[in-house]
Amino acid sequence: MDFNAGSFKQLAFADLDRELKITRSVLERLPDEHYDWKPHEKSMSLATLASHVADLPGWTTATIAHDELDTGTGPAPPPAAKNQLELLARFDQNVIALQKAIEHFDIANLDHPWSMRNGEHIVVTRPRIIVYRIWCLNHMIHHRAQLCLYLRLLNVPVPTVYFNTSDDPEWVFE
């Protein structure tokens, strides 16, 4: 198969729009009255986990737009969202910034090294495509699945993610 730079860029980010749309549908189901709830003492609260998921598109923007992240000088993570309105606004803002970063991203940089550091100490260096796929996209999918479990345990209908759920029985494949 012969790919030009434009189609290769589309291929590299092909899953992202769908995963973001699905993630938002999960975030939309989270009930404000349970934001402090945790399924286990070692678990994050619903608000903390949901806020982390809402922030992950921002991590993706940082991965695409910069060659490194210095945790020693970067901003501290924002506090957990207080409610769904705040959570969705935060997610949407991060998604808009990510879409702009992808528009301006030179696909030739996809295999370039990306590093996380803490000051002078390099924590990890990997090809950007690996960081994007594992640290950003797969990471978001993993935590979104946890949120779906939280929904089930709270007896809140679970939205369709890849195929229908028992709460959303119409078979959907996008």
Protein Blocks (a to p, Z undefined) as FASTA:
>chain_A
ZZdfklmmmmmmmmmmmmmmmmmmmmmmpcfklmmpcfbfkbccfklmmmmmmmmmmmmm
mmmmpcbdcfklmccdddddfbfklmmmmmmmmmmmmmmmmmmpcfklmmpccdddehjb
cfbdcdfklmmmmmmmmmmmmmmmmmmmmmmmnopacddfkbccfklmbccdZZ
